[in-house]
Amino acid sequence: MPTTRPRHQVTETPEIAAALDRAEQRWPGEPRSRLLIRLIEAGDDASARSEDEKIAARRRAIRETAGKYSGAFPPGYLAELREDWPE
């Protein structure tokens, strides 16, 4: 089918064949070319979810620790520290 979009050629190595065989169990009756597309889409979804989960965990950690160490340094500590900085 003619297209202006880039095409990609993939060799069915043993690892890719095994992945396609597993995909066939999940999506029976699909041609291997379509299974490859489904695997790419599923991998992208998983990657996006993983990144979203990392961001959510980071934000949770920030919320949980916010203000916990507010009394760790005496008043004026930062101003005193900055006195040693070159101008």
mmCIF file of the C-alpha atoms, coordinates in Angstrom:
data_MODEL
# 
_entry.id   MODEL 
# 
loop_
_atom_site.group_PDB 
_atom_site.id 
_atom_site.type_symbol 
_atom_site.label_atom_id 
_atom_site.label_alt_id 
_atom_site.label_comp_id 
_atom_site.label_asym_id 
_atom_site.label_entity_id 
_atom_site.label_seq_id 
_atom_site.pdbx_PDB_ins_code 
_atom_site.Cartn_x 
_atom_site.Cartn_y 
_atom_site.Cartn_z 
_atom_site.occupancy 
_atom_site.B_iso_or_equiv 
_atom_site.pdbx_formal_charge 
_atom_site.auth_seq_id 
_atom_site.auth_comp_id 
_atom_site.auth_asym_id 
_atom_site.auth_atom_id 
_atom_site.pdbx_PDB_model_num 
ATOM 1  C CA . MET A 1 1  ? 0.000  0.000   0.000  1.00 0.00 ? 1  MET A CA 1 
ATOM 2  C CA . PRO A 1 2  ? 1.525  3.386   -0.986 1.00 0.00 ? 2  PRO A CA 1 
ATOM 3  C CA . THR A 1 3  ? 2.266  5.779   1.858  1.00 0.00 ? 3  THR A CA 1 
ATOM 4  C CA . THR A 1 4  ? 4.334  8.848   2.562  1.00 0.00 ? 4  THR A CA 1 
ATOM 5  C CA . ARG A 1 5  ? 5.016  7.667   6.108  1.00 0.00 ? 5  ARG A CA 1 
ATOM 6  C CA . PRO A 1 6  ? 8.255  5.913   7.075  1.00 0.00 ? 6  PRO A CA 1 
ATOM 7  C CA . ARG A 1 7  ? 8.174  2.132   7.076  1.00 0.00 ? 7  ARG A CA 1 
ATOM 8  C CA . HIS A 1 8  ? 10.136 -0.149  9.391  1.00 0.00 ? 8  HIS A CA 1 
ATOM 9  C CA . GLN A 1 9  ? 11.443 -3.588  8.652  1.00 0.00 ? 9  GLN A CA 1 
ATOM 10 C CA . VAL A 1 10 ? 11.760 -6.023  11.534 1.00 0.00 ? 10 VAL A CA 1 
ATOM 11 C CA . THR A 1 11 ? 13.505 -9.374  11.329 1.00 0.00 ? 11 THR A CA 1 
ATOM 12 C CA . GLU A 1 12 ? 11.755 -12.114 13.263 1.00 0.00 ? 12 GLU A CA 1 
ATOM 13 C CA . THR A 1 13 ? 14.568 -13.149 15.567 1.00 0.00 ? 13 THR A CA 1 
ATOM 14 C CA . PRO A 1 14 ? 13.929 -15.917 18.098 1.00 0.00 ? 14 PRO A CA 1 
ATOM 15 C CA . GLU A 1 15 ? 13.128 -13.296 20.775 1.00 0.00 ? 15 GLU A CA 1 
ATOM 16 C CA . ILE A 1 16 ? 10.677 -11.461 18.534 1.00 0.00 ? 16 ILE A CA 1 
ATOM 17 C CA . ALA A 1 17 ? 9.121  -14.753 17.418 1.00 0.00 ? 17 ALA A CA 1 
ATOM 18 C CA . ALA A 1 18 ? 8.587  -15.704 21.070 1.00 0.00 ? 18 ALA A CA 1 
ATOM 19 C CA . ALA A 1 19 ? 7.010  -12.311 21.802 1.00 0.00 ? 19 ALA A CA 1 
ATOM 20 C CA . LEU A 1 20 ? 4.714  -12.704 18.797 1.00 0.00 ? 20 LEU A CA 1 
ATOM 21 C CA . ASP A 1 21 ? 3.786  -16.221 19.910 1.00 0.00 ? 21 ASP A CA 1 
ATOM 22 C CA . ARG A 1 22 ? 2.815  -14.857 23.335 1.00 0.00 ? 22 ARG A CA 1 
ATOM 23 C CA . ALA A 1 23 ? 0.895  -12.016 21.698 1.00 0.00 ? 23 ALA A CA 1 
ATOM 24 C CA . GLU A 1 24 ? -1.004 -14.557 19.617 1.00 0.00 ? 24 GLU A CA 1 
ATOM 25 C CA . GLN A 1 25 ? -2.299 -16.080 22.853 1.00 0.00 ? 25 GLN A CA 1 
ATOM 26 C CA . ARG A 1 26 ? -3.657 -12.691 23.898 1.00 0.00 ? 26 ARG A CA 1 
ATOM 27 C CA . TRP A 1 27 ? -4.974 -11.655 20.462 1.00 0.00 ? 27 TRP A CA 1 
ATOM 28 C CA . PRO A 1 28 ? -5.810 -14.896 18.624 1.00 0.00 ? 28 PRO A CA 1 
ATOM 29 C CA . GLY A 1 29 ? -6.461 -14.814 14.901 1.00 0.00 ? 29 GLY A CA 1 
ATOM 30 C CA . GLU A 1 30 ? -4.460 -11.647 14.274 1.00 0.00 ? 30 GLU A CA 1 
ATOM 31 C CA . PRO A 1 31 ? -1.767 -11.713 11.590 1.00 0.00 ? 31 PRO A CA 1 
ATOM 32 C CA . ARG A 1 32 ? 1.783  -11.410 12.920 1.00 0.00 ? 32 ARG A CA 1 
ATOM 33 C CA . SER A 1 33 ? 2.154  -7.939  11.399 1.00 0.00 ? 33 SER A CA 1 
ATOM 34 C CA . ARG A 1 34 ? -0.858 -6.744  13.407 1.00 0.00 ? 34 ARG A CA 1 
ATOM 35 C CA . LEU A 1 35 ? 0.450  -8.497  16.534 1.00 0.00 ? 35 LEU A CA 1 
ATOM 36 C CA . LEU A 1 36 ? 3.653  -6.501  16.173 1.00 0.00 ? 36 LEU A CA 1 
ATOM 37 C CA . ILE A 1 37 ? 1.638  -3.278  16.098 1.00 0.00 ? 37 ILE A CA 1 
ATOM 38 C CA . ARG A 1 38 ? -0.345 -4.365  19.153 1.00 0.00 ? 38 ARG A CA 1 
ATOM 39 C CA . LEU A 1 39 ? 2.868  -5.148  21.040 1.00 0.00 ? 39 LEU A CA 1 
ATOM 40 C CA . ILE A 1 40 ? 4.307  -1.736  20.202 1.00 0.00 ? 40 ILE A CA 1 
ATOM 41 C CA . GLU A 1 41 ? 1.111  -0.018  21.381 1.00 0.00 ? 41 GLU A CA 1 
ATOM 42 C CA . ALA A 1 42 ? 0.994  -2.106  24.575 1.00 0.00 ? 42 ALA A CA 1 
ATOM 43 C CA . GLY A 1 43 ? 4.646  -1.335  25.288 1.00 0.00 ? 43 GLY A CA 1 
ATOM 44 C CA . ASP A 1 44 ? 4.039  2.378   24.801 1.00 0.00 ? 44 ASP A CA 1 
ATOM 45 C CA . ASP A 1 45 ? 1.037  2.270   27.155 1.00 0.00 ? 45 ASP A CA 1 
ATOM 46 C CA . ALA A 1 46 ? 3.083  0.449   29.804 1.00 0.00 ? 46 ALA A CA 1 
ATOM 47 C CA . SER A 1 47 ? 5.946  2.899   29.458 1.00 0.00 ? 47 SER A CA 1 
ATOM 48 C CA . ALA A 1 48 ? 3.625  5.904   29.835 1.00 0.00 ? 48 ALA A CA 1 
ATOM 49 C CA . ARG A 1 49 ? 1.942  4.352   32.904 1.00 0.00 ? 49 ARG A CA 1 
ATOM 50 C CA . SER A 1 50 ? 5.323  3.642   34.464 1.00 0.00 ? 50 SER A CA 1 
ATOM 51 C CA . GLU A 1 51 ? 6.419  7.260   33.981 1.00 0.00 ? 51 GLU A CA 1 
ATOM 52 C CA . ASP A 1 52 ? 3.114  8.549   35.420 1.00 0.00 ? 52 ASP A CA 1 
ATOM 53 C CA . GLU A 1 53 ? 3.562  6.276   38.452 1.00 0.00 ? 53 GLU A CA 1 
ATOM 54 C CA . LYS A 1 54 ? 7.119  7.591   39.028 1.00 0.00 ? 54 LYS A CA 1 
ATOM 55 C CA . ILE A 1 55 ? 5.893  11.184  38.889 1.00 0.00 ? 55 ILE A CA 1 
ATOM 56 C CA . ALA A 1 56 ? 3.034  10.423  41.296 1.00 0.00 ? 56 ALA A CA 1 
ATOM 57 C CA . ALA A 1 57 ? 5.418  8.702   43.738 1.00 0.00 ? 57 ALA A CA 1 
ATOM 58 C CA . ARG A 1 58 ? 7.812  11.644  43.602 1.00 0.00 ? 58 ARG A CA 1 
ATOM 59 C CA . ARG A 1 59 ? 4.979  14.090  44.301 1.00 0.00 ? 59 ARG A CA 1 
ATOM 60 C CA . ARG A 1 60 ? 3.737  11.931  47.201 1.00 0.00 ? 60 ARG A CA 1 
ATOM 61 C CA . ALA A 1 61 ? 7.222  11.925  48.724 1.00 0.00 ? 61 ALA A CA 1 
ATOM 62 C CA . ILE A 1 62 ? 7.417  15.713  48.446 1.00 0.00 ? 62 ILE A CA 1 
ATOM 63 C CA . ARG A 1 63 ? 4.000  16.149  50.104 1.00 0.00 ? 63 ARG A CA 1 
ATOM 64 C CA . GLU A 1 64 ? 4.855  13.683  52.883 1.00 0.00 ? 64 GLU A CA 1 
ATOM 65 C CA . THR A 1 65 ? 8.146  15.395  53.757 1.00 0.00 ? 65 THR A CA 1 
ATOM 66 C CA . ALA A 1 66 ? 7.093  19.015  53.239 1.00 0.00 ? 66 ALA A CA 1 
ATOM 67 C CA . GLY A 1 67 ? 7.735  20.984  56.418 1.00 0.00 ? 67 GLY A CA 1 
ATOM 68 C CA . LYS A 1 68 ? 9.122  18.027  58.405 1.00 0.00 ? 68 LYS A CA 1 
ATOM 69 C CA . TYR A 1 69 ? 12.501 19.659  58.892 1.00 0.00 ? 69 TYR A CA 1 
ATOM 70 C CA . SER A 1 70 ? 11.452 23.266  59.310 1.00 0.00 ? 70 SER A CA 1 
ATOM 71 C CA . GLY A 1 71 ? 12.987 23.382  62.799 1.00 0.00 ? 71 GLY A CA 1 
ATOM 72 C CA . ALA A 1 72 ? 16.299 21.788  61.808 1.00 0.00 ? 72 ALA A CA 1 
ATOM 73 C CA . PHE A 1 73 ? 18.072 25.129  61.361 1.00 0.00 ? 73 PHE A CA 1 
ATOM 74 C CA . PRO A 1 74 ? 17.964 28.149  63.673 1.00 0.00 ? 74 PRO A CA 1 
ATOM 75 C CA . PRO A 1 75 ? 16.456 31.475  62.589 1.00 0.00 ? 75 PRO A CA 1 
ATOM 76 C CA . GLY A 1 76 ? 18.854 33.489  60.426 1.00 0.00 ? 76 GLY A CA 1 
ATOM 77 C CA . TYR A 1 77 ? 20.836 30.404  59.415 1.00 0.00 ? 77 TYR A CA 1 
ATOM 78 C CA . LEU A 1 78 ? 20.478 31.011  55.690 1.00 0.00 ? 78 LEU A CA 1 
ATOM 79 C CA . ALA A 1 79 ? 21.419 34.696  55.913 1.00 0.00 ? 79 ALA A CA 1 
ATOM 80 C CA . GLU A 1 80 ? 24.468 33.771  57.980 1.00 0.00 ? 80 GLU A CA 1 
ATOM 81 C CA . LEU A 1 81 ? 25.450 31.109  55.484 1.00 0.00 ? 81 LEU A CA 1 
ATOM 82 C CA . ARG A 1 82 ? 25.176 33.570  52.609 1.00 0.00 ? 82 ARG A CA 1 
ATOM 83 C CA . GLU A 1 83 ? 27.561 35.995  54.327 1.00 0.00 ? 83 GLU A CA 1 
ATOM 84 C CA . ASP A 1 84 ? 30.411 33.652  53.323 1.00 0.00 ? 84 ASP A CA 1 
ATOM 85 C CA . TRP A 1 85 ? 29.432 33.688  49.641 1.00 0.00 ? 85 TRP A CA 1 
ATOM 86 C CA . PRO A 1 86 ? 31.476 35.829  47.263 1.00 0.00 ? 86 PRO A CA 1 
ATOM 87 C CA . GLU A 1 87 ? 29.614 38.742  45.692 1.00 0.00 ? 87 GLU A CA 1 
# 
